[in-house]
Amino acid sequence: MFTRIIMAAAVALWLTPALPVRAQEHPEHPKKGAEHPKKETGATKAVAMADISAGIKKHIDTESKKASDKKFHAKHEGKDLALDLVKVHEDRLSDLGGGKYFACVDMKATDGKTYDIDFFLTGQPGKMKVTETTVHKVEGKPLYNWKEENGKWKKVSAK
């Protein structure tokens, strides 16, 4: 019995390095390569993941307050979705470089379905603006995935 456990662990450890080769589901920090890091001065602030989270929550809250039904609205397949925020995926918030940021959230629609929404933002802490909103998943089923090619993230078909 002990031998079987050791063999199973050895096989699992041997296969583990091959797993990260698959396409990433969400964008993460791009690799910086030979680029020189920029020095931070009093005029420029580094954007922390907490700033991205606060920026997306503020955007959703502001847009929800504007709507007559107090819901966040997004378009998907020609339909207007009325959504409530369920969760901001704090582990998937990303600084994409060049003043661009990524956030992923789960939202619940009035039809009971859960939608995973991807947001792209620009700006400084406290003044972030959403530049793109897309429905990434419906009930956990991805409509597209993310893949890094030459340091840039691209949407790829989920099929």
C-alpha angles and dihedrals in degrees: 000000000000090000091055092052092050092048091049091049092048092051091047092051092047091054097043098085091057095058100076091059091083121096114278117247094217133020119263133184111314115236111261098211113180095344114127116239114249117240114239116232133183089267094056125056127200111237112233125204087251088060091053091048092048090046094054093044090050091050093050092046093048094048092045092053090053093055119087090229092045091238130126110248127213132168120238126170091342093309128114108231118206104208142184122205113251103168142349108219096232090183092060100049108121142189102217094188129246092067093300125125139185132216132177124200139177116229132183119222127213087251089064096250122130117230126195106214124195118209129191117201139185133193142058130302110293092015105063120148126201111234100176137018123187136171105241101175138015114204089343095307111122120230089194139355134218126248129179116227121177092341094310126104118231134184113244130188115270091216 
